[in-house]
Amino acid sequence: MPFRLHEATSSQSLDPPPAASPAPVRNAVPDIPRQPSSIEATGLTAAFLTDHILKIIYFTGAITGQRLEELIKLPFLNVIDRSLEFLKLEEFVDIIGSEGGFSERSFQYVITAKGRLKVHEVLDRTQYAGPAPVPLDQYLEMCKRQEIGDMVIDQAAIREAFGHLIVNEKMLDKIGPAANSARSLFLYGPPGNGKTTIAEGISNMLGGYVLIPYSVEIEGQIIKIYDPLNHQIVQQNEVGHDDTPAPFGAMNTDAPRSSNFPDARWLVCRRPRVVVGGELTLEQLELIFDPVAKVYEAPFQLKANGGLFLIDDFGRQKCRPQDLLNRWIVPLEKKFDYLALQTGKKIQFPFDVLIVFSTNLNPKDLVDDAFLRRIRHKIEVPNPSPTEYRSIFQLVCKGKKIPYSDEGLRHLLQEHYMKVGRDLRSCHPRDICDQILDEAKYRGIPPSMSKELIDRACEAYFVKLG
């Protein structure tokens, strides 16, 4: 059957949005815990804090009280100064002078010979010397306060989020309920049709912000949560809150300390979007222990709490798909996950994640009915129709400043799709236009959808079939 080009028409949604539906508040900044006013208020023990400060002094060589405050993310008054008093009393640290003032914050602290003996004992337990952690119970409470299931995404938000893409109404009306479920989604279909783009679009729609700690403390063990690769810190001017110090979570070192300052151990971030692909292993879904530093790295699903976790190219991981699916049975049903420490102790963590499985493979070859029942939404992302393909090509040409031509598109479809039996893919217009730009630049001519440039672009891009 020959390809036919028609003007793109917008179909009506199945259910038009209600006229007076209140817009959900999706970008609220969560309430940031106040700066602790004592060691007890940190949720950490005095012994843990003194050991932590001793390690930082050991690693830095000489450090002021103000710099300790900046590194540890806890206030100097009533917290750090109390620990320093103990360390001085025990002759683990000493003061060698002052840097730019006469306040205790400007005093320079160094470790003593006795302190060096003590610090080796401390380092045998953990070498973590970053921002002070938050206790596990505070982290779990925060996860409850910012659950992703509280989000509401309506039809208007869906259409706005995907307005820059060519996505038909039927697909949008499947994406909306899947995003609102905040549970699980299975995207399947041929490669190059936008499954990853759809998942990322859902992530952008989630909106809002979450509080993420640098790390969590469990019985003296440290789990690093914050990951700059997966967590995007929000600055004050991005949300317009004038009454909150900027950047969020930062200490104002020039102002007097008070309980009105936020607890700098927490970072205000956009809802996470963690993406993994064929490199994913089962080991990366457990607490990752560094035997040298003696600190844990949070697994991907823990870093994704409050956001989206996309497993792209599902079925191409080194482990068997069945083993990977079995790992998710309890979290998908119970919305919590069990992670084990080196001691063997298992900790229950929330599994507050919209998890998305995306695959180019036949679902029947990957999963059984029992697993699919646990996936809330299943969406097939098919090849584009000729009309959709044309609309995508027009959109791409406009973005890349290539004059669009219906005649050129007919030539492309006739010669490089129909004659060779090639399927349309949503990614092809972008890639072919890039090839046209390359060919035109090499020949020193303006880019266009001429038959010559299209033929050369396709010859360089497509692999010959058969």
C-alpha positions as CSV (number, residue, x, y, z in Angstrom):
1,M,0.0,0.0,0.0
2,P,1.6,3.3,-1.0
3,F,2.2,6.0,1.5
4,R,-0.2,8.9,1.3
5,L,0.5,12.4,2.7
6,H,-2.4,14.4,4.1
7,E,-2.6,17.5,6.2
8,A,-2.2,16.6,9.9
9,T,-5.5,16.9,11.8
10,S,-5.9,17.1,15.6
11,S,-8.3,14.6,17.0
12,Q,-10.5,15.3,20.0
13,S,-9.7,13.8,23.4
14,L,-12.0,11.2,24.8
15,D,-12.9,13.3,27.7
16,P,-12.6,17.1,27.5
17,P,-11.1,18.7,30.6
18,P,-13.7,20.1,33.0
19,A,-14.3,23.8,32.8
20,A,-13.8,24.6,36.4
21,S,-11.2,22.1,37.5
22,P,-8.8,23.7,40.1
23,A,-5.2,23.6,39.0
24,P,-3.1,21.3,41.2
25,V,-0.2,22.8,43.0
26,R,2.7,20.8,41.6
27,N,5.7,23.1,42.2
28,A,5.4,23.7,46.0
29,V,8.7,23.9,47.9
30,P,8.6,21.4,50.8
31,D,9.0,22.8,54.3
32,I,12.7,22.7,55.1
33,P,13.6,21.5,58.6
34,R,15.1,24.2,60.8
35,Q,18.7,24.3,61.7
36,P,19.3,22.2,64.8
37,S,20.0,24.3,67.9
38,S,21.8,21.5,69.9
39,I,23.6,18.2,69.4
40,E,20.5,16.4,70.5
41,A,18.4,18.1,67.8
42,T,20.7,16.8,65.1
43,G,19.5,13.3,65.8
44,L,23.1,12.2,66.0
45,T,25.1,11.2,69.0
46,A,27.7,13.4,70.6
47,A,30.3,10.5,70.0
48,F,29.4,10.3,66.3
49,L,29.8,14.1,65.8
50,T,33.1,14.4,67.7
51,D,34.5,11.4,65.6
52,H,33.2,13.1,62.4
53,I,34.8,16.4,63.2
54,L,38.1,14.7,64.2
55,K,38.2,13.0,60.8
56,I,37.7,16.3,58.9
57,I,40.4,18.1,60.9
58,Y,42.7,15.1,60.2
59,F,42.1,15.2,56.4
60,T,42.4,19.0,56.1
61,G,45.4,19.5,58.3
62,A,44.4,22.9,59.8
63,I,40.8,24.3,59.7
64,T,38.8,27.1,61.2
65,G,35.6,26.7,63.0
66,Q,33.8,28.6,60.3
67,R,35.2,26.3,57.6
68,L,34.1,23.3,59.7
69,E,30.6,24.8,59.8
70,E,30.6,25.1,56.0
71,L,31.8,21.5,55.4
72,I,29.7,19.7,58.0
73,K,26.5,21.8,57.3
74,L,25.8,22.1,61.0
75,P,25.8,25.3,63.1
76,F,29.0,26.2,65.0
77,L,27.2,27.5,68.1
78,N,25.9,24.7,70.4
79,V,26.8,22.0,68.1
80,I,30.3,22.1,66.5
81,D,31.8,24.2,69.4
82,R,30.6,21.6,71.9
83,S,32.3,18.9,70.0
84,L,35.5,20.9,69.7
85,E,35.5,21.6,73.5
86,F,35.4,17.8,74.1
87,L,38.2,17.2,71.6
88,K,40.3,19.9,73.2
89,L,39.6,18.5,76.7
90,E,40.7,15.1,75.5
91,E,43.8,16.6,73.9
92,F,42.8,15.2,70.5
93,V,43.0,18.7,68.8
94,D,44.8,22.0,69.5
95,I,44.4,25.6,68.5
96,I,47.4,27.1,66.6
97,G,46.1,30.6,66.0
98,S,43.4,32.6,64.4
99,E,42.4,33.5,60.9
100,G,41.0,37.0,60.4
101,G,39.3,37.6,63.8
102,F,39.1,36.9,67.4
103,S,35.9,34.8,67.6
104,E,36.0,31.1,68.1
105,R,34.9,30.6,64.5
106,S,38.2,32.0,63.3
107,F,40.4,29.8,65.5
108,Q,42.5,27.3,63.6
109,Y,42.3,23.7,64.8
110,V,44.9,20.9,64.2
111,I,45.0,17.3,65.2
112,T,47.5,16.3,68.0
113,A,49.7,13.3,68.2
114,K,47.2,11.7,70.6
115,G,44.4,12.7,68.2
116,R,46.2,10.8,65.4
117,L,46.1,7.6,67.3
118,K,42.4,8.1,68.0
119,V,41.5,9.0,64.4
120,H,43.0,5.8,63.1
121,E,40.5,3.9,65.3
122,V,37.7,6.1,64.0
123,L,38.7,5.6,60.3
124,D,38.6,1.8,60.8
125,R,34.8,2.2,61.2
126,T,34.3,4.7,58.3
127,Q,36.3,7.2,56.4
128,Y,33.3,9.4,55.5
129,A,34.2,13.0,56.1
130,G,31.5,15.0,54.2
131,P,28.4,16.9,55.3
132,A,26.9,15.5,58.5
133,P,24.2,12.8,57.7
134,V,20.6,12.9,58.9
135,P,19.4,9.9,61.0
136,L,17.3,7.3,59.2
137,D,14.1,8.1,61.0
138,Q,14.2,11.7,59.8
139,Y,14.8,10.6,56.2
140,L,11.9,8.1,56.3
141,E,9.6,10.8,57.7
142,M,10.7,13.2,54.9
143,C,9.9,10.6,52.3
144,K,6.4,10.3,53.6
145,R,5.9,14.1,53.5
146,Q,6.8,14.3,49.8
147,E,5.3,11.2,48.3
148,I,5.0,11.2,44.5
149,G,1.5,9.8,44.8
150,D,0.2,13.2,46.0
151,M,0.8,14.7,42.6
152,V,-2.1,15.4,40.3
153,I,-1.5,15.8,36.5
154,D,-4.5,16.8,34.4
155,Q,-5.1,16.8,30.6
156,A,-4.0,20.4,30.2
157,A,-0.6,19.6,31.9
158,I,-0.2,16.5,29.6
159,R,-0.8,18.5,26.5
160,E,1.5,21.3,27.6
161,A,4.3,18.9,28.4
162,F,4.2,17.2,25.1
163,G,3.2,20.2,23.0
164,H,6.6,20.4,21.4
165,L,6.3,16.8,20.1
166,I,4.1,15.0,17.6
167,V,2.1,12.8,19.9
168,N,-1.5,11.8,19.0
169,E,-4.4,12.3,21.3
170,K,-4.9,8.6,21.9
171,M,-1.3,8.2,23.2
172,L,-1.6,11.3,25.4
173,D,-4.7,9.9,27.0
174,K,-2.7,6.8,27.9
175,I,0.2,8.7,29.2
176,G,-1.9,10.9,31.6
177,P,-3.3,8.1,33.7
178,A,0.1,6.3,33.8
179,A,1.7,9.5,35.1
180,N,-1.0,9.9,37.8
181,S,-0.6,6.4,39.0
182,A,2.9,7.1,40.2
183,R,3.5,3.4,40.3
184,S,4.7,1.5,37.2
185,L,4.7,1.7,33.5
186,F,5.8,-0.7,30.7
187,L,6.6,1.0,27.4
188,Y,7.2,-1.3,24.4
189,G,7.5,-1.0,20.7
190,P,10.0,-0.7,17.8
191,P,13.2,1.3,18.5
192,G,13.4,5.0,17.6
193,N,9.8,5.9,18.3
194,G,10.2,8.0,21.4
195,K,9.8,5.6,24.4
196,T,12.6,7.3,26.3
197,T,11.3,10.8,25.3
198,I,7.9,9.9,26.7
199,A,9.4,8.7,30.0
200,E,11.4,11.9,30.3
201,G,8.3,14.0,29.4
202,I,6.4,12.2,32.3
203,S,9.3,13.1,34.6
204,N,9.2,16.7,33.6
205,M,5.4,16.8,34.3
206,L,5.9,15.6,37.9
207,G,7.1,19.0,38.8
208,G,7.6,20.1,42.3
209,Y,10.6,19.7,44.5
210,V,11.9,17.2,47.1
211,L,14.3,17.4,50.0
212,I,17.3,15.1,49.7
213,P,20.0,14.6,52.3
214,Y,23.6,14.4,51.5
215,S,23.7,11.1,53.5
216,V,21.8,9.0,56.0
217,E,23.2,7.5,59.3
218,I,22.1,4.1,60.5
219,E,23.8,2.8,63.7
220,G,27.1,4.6,62.8
221,Q,26.9,3.4,59.1
222,I,26.8,6.0,56.4
223,I,24.7,5.7,53.2
224,K,25.3,8.5,50.6
225,I,22.0,9.6,49.0
226,Y,22.8,12.8,47.1
227,D,24.2,12.2,43.7
228,P,25.0,15.2,41.5
229,L,24.4,13.1,38.4
230,N,20.8,12.3,39.3
231,H,19.8,15.2,41.6
232,Q,19.4,18.8,40.4
233,I,19.8,21.3,43.2
234,V,17.3,24.2,43.0
235,Q,18.4,27.8,43.7
236,Q,16.1,30.3,45.4
237,N,15.5,32.4,42.3
238,E,14.1,29.4,40.5
239,V,11.1,29.2,42.8
240,G,10.8,32.8,43.9
241,H,10.8,32.3,47.7
242,D,12.3,35.4,49.1
243,D,12.1,34.3,52.7
244,T,14.4,31.3,52.2
245,P,18.2,31.6,52.1
246,A,19.8,31.0,48.7
247,P,20.9,28.6,47.6
248,F,18.5,26.3,49.5
249,G,20.4,24.3,52.1
250,A,23.3,26.8,52.2
251,M,24.5,28.5,55.3
252,N,24.8,32.3,55.5
253,T,28.2,32.5,57.2
254,D,28.1,36.3,57.6
255,A,24.8,36.5,59.5
256,P,24.1,35.6,63.2
257,R,23.1,32.0,63.7
258,S,19.5,31.3,64.6
259,S,17.0,28.5,64.4
260,N,15.3,30.4,61.5
261,F,18.0,29.1,59.1
262,P,17.3,25.8,57.2
263,D,19.0,22.6,58.1
264,A,21.8,22.6,55.5
265,R,22.1,18.9,55.5
266,W,19.0,18.9,53.3
267,L,19.1,20.0,49.6
268,V,16.1,21.2,47.7
269,C,16.1,19.4,44.4
270,R,13.8,18.8,41.5
271,R,12.1,15.5,41.6
272,P,14.7,12.9,40.5
273,R,14.9,11.3,37.1
274,V,17.3,8.3,37.2
275,V,17.9,6.6,33.9
276,V,19.8,3.3,33.5
277,G,20.2,1.1,30.5
278,G,21.9,-2.1,29.4
279,E,24.7,-1.5,31.9
280,L,22.4,-2.2,34.9
281,T,23.3,-5.1,37.1
282,L,21.5,-6.7,40.0
283,E,24.3,-5.6,42.3
284,Q,23.6,-1.9,41.5
285,L,20.1,-2.4,43.0
286,E,21.6,-3.1,46.5
287,L,23.5,-1.0,48.9
288,I,27.0,-0.7,47.4
289,F,29.7,-0.9,50.1
290,D,33.1,0.7,49.5
291,P,35.5,-1.6,51.5
292,V,38.2,1.1,51.5
293,A,36.1,4.2,52.6
294,K,33.7,1.9,54.5
295,V,30.7,3.9,53.3
296,Y,27.6,2.8,51.3
297,E,26.4,4.3,48.1
298,A,22.6,4.3,47.7
299,P,21.2,2.1,44.9
300,F,19.4,3.7,41.9
301,Q,15.9,3.2,43.2
302,L,16.8,4.9,46.5
303,K,18.2,7.9,44.7
304,A,15.0,8.0,42.6
305,N,12.7,8.2,45.6
306,G,10.1,10.8,44.9
307,G,10.7,10.8,41.2
308,L,11.1,8.6,38.1
309,F,13.3,5.5,37.6
310,L,13.6,4.6,33.9
311,I,15.1,1.2,33.0
312,D,15.8,1.7,29.3
313,D,16.7,-1.0,26.9
314,F,15.0,-3.5,29.3
315,G,16.0,-7.1,28.4
316,R,19.5,-6.1,27.2
317,Q,21.1,-6.1,30.7
318,K,23.8,-8.6,31.6
319,C,21.5,-10.3,34.0
320,R,18.5,-12.4,33.0
321,P,15.3,-10.4,32.5
322,Q,13.5,-12.8,34.9
323,D,16.1,-12.2,37.6
324,L,15.7,-8.4,37.2
325,L,11.9,-8.7,37.3
326,N,11.9,-10.8,40.4
327,R,13.9,-8.1,42.1
328,W,10.9,-5.8,41.7
329,I,8.0,-8.0,42.8
330,V,8.0,-6.9,46.5
331,P,8.7,-3.2,45.9
332,L,6.0,-3.0,43.2
333,E,3.4,-4.6,45.4
334,K,4.3,-3.2,48.8
335,K,5.8,0.2,47.9
336,F,8.8,-0.5,50.1
337,D,12.2,-2.2,49.5
338,Y,14.6,-4.1,51.8
339,L,18.3,-3.3,51.6
340,A,21.0,-5.1,53.6
341,L,24.0,-3.7,55.4
342,Q,27.3,-5.6,55.6
343,T,26.4,-6.7,59.0
344,G,23.4,-8.6,57.5
345,K,20.9,-6.3,59.0
346,K,18.0,-5.5,56.6
347,I,16.6,-2.0,56.5
348,Q,13.1,-1.2,55.1
349,F,13.2,1.8,52.8
350,P,10.2,3.4,50.9
351,F,9.9,2.6,47.2
352,D,8.2,5.8,46.3
353,V,9.1,5.7,42.6
354,L,7.3,5.8,39.3
355,I,9.3,3.0,37.7
356,V,9.3,2.7,33.9
357,F,10.4,-0.3,31.9
358,S,11.2,0.5,28.3
359,T,12.0,-2.2,25.7
360,N,12.4,-2.7,22.0
361,L,12.0,-6.4,22.4
362,N,8.8,-8.5,22.3
363,P,7.2,-8.4,25.8
364,K,6.2,-12.0,25.5
365,D,9.9,-13.0,25.3
366,L,10.7,-11.0,28.4
367,V,7.9,-11.1,31.0
368,D,5.2,-13.5,32.0
369,D,1.6,-12.6,32.8
370,A,2.3,-12.7,36.6
371,F,4.7,-9.8,36.3
372,L,2.6,-7.8,33.8
373,R,-0.3,-8.0,36.3
374,R,1.9,-6.0,38.7
375,I,2.6,-3.3,36.2
376,R,-0.1,-0.7,36.5
377,H,0.0,0.6,32.9
378,K,1.2,-0.9,29.6
379,I,1.6,1.4,26.6
380,E,2.7,0.3,23.1
381,V,4.6,3.0,21.2
382,P,4.1,2.1,17.6
383,N,5.7,3.4,14.4
384,P,4.3,6.7,13.3
385,S,1.7,6.9,10.6
386,P,2.7,8.7,7.3
387,T,0.8,11.8,8.4
388,E,2.6,11.8,11.8
389,Y,5.9,11.2,10.0
390,R,5.2,14.2,7.8
391,S,4.4,16.4,10.8
392,I,7.5,15.3,12.6
393,F,9.6,16.1,9.5
394,Q,8.0,19.6,9.2
395,L,8.8,20.2,12.9
396,V,12.4,19.1,12.6
397,C,13.0,21.1,9.4
398,K,11.7,24.2,11.1
399,G,14.0,23.6,14.1
400,K,17.1,23.0,11.9
401,K,16.2,25.7,9.4
402,I,15.9,23.4,6.4
403,P,13.2,24.5,3.9
404,Y,10.5,21.8,4.0
405,S,9.3,20.2,0.7
406,D,6.4,17.8,0.2
407,E,8.0,16.8,-3.1
408,G,11.2,15.9,-1.3
409,L,9.3,13.9,1.3
410,R,7.5,12.0,-1.3
411,H,10.8,11.1,-3.0
412,L,12.2,10.0,0.4
413,L,9.2,7.8,1.2
414,Q,9.0,6.3,-2.3
415,E,12.7,5.5,-2.8
416,H,14.0,4.8,0.7
417,Y,11.0,3.3,2.4
418,M,8.5,1.7,0.0
419,K,11.0,0.2,-2.5
420,V,13.0,-1.4,0.3
421,G,10.2,-2.3,2.7
422,R,11.6,-0.1,5.5
423,D,9.4,0.9,8.4
424,L,8.9,4.5,9.4
425,R,10.5,5.6,12.7
426,S,9.9,8.8,14.7
427,C,13.7,9.4,15.0
428,H,14.3,9.2,11.3
429,P,13.3,12.8,10.4
430,R,15.8,14.2,13.0
431,D,18.6,11.9,11.8
432,I,18.0,12.4,8.1
433,C,18.0,16.2,8.5
434,D,21.3,16.0,10.4
435,Q,22.7,14.1,7.5
436,I,21.3,16.7,5.0
437,L,23.1,19.4,7.0
438,D,26.4,17.4,6.9
439,E,26.1,16.8,3.2
440,A,25.2,20.5,2.4
441,K,28.0,21.8,4.6
442,Y,30.6,19.6,2.9
443,R,29.4,20.8,-0.6
444,G,29.1,24.4,0.4
445,I,25.5,24.7,-0.6
446,P,22.4,25.7,1.4
447,P,20.6,22.7,3.0
448,S,17.4,21.6,1.3
449,M,15.2,18.6,0.7
450,S,16.5,18.2,-2.8
451,K,16.5,14.7,-4.2
452,E,20.3,14.7,-4.4
453,L,20.8,15.6,-0.8
454,I,18.1,13.3,0.4
455,D,19.6,10.3,-1.5
456,R,23.1,11.1,-0.2
457,A,21.8,11.5,3.4
458,C,19.9,8.2,3.3
459,E,22.9,6.4,1.7
460,A,25.0,7.5,4.6
461,Y,22.4,6.9,7.3
462,F,20.6,3.7,6.4
463,V,22.1,0.2,6.3
464,K,21.1,-1.6,3.2
465,L,18.5,-4.2,3.8
466,G,18.8,-7.7,2.5
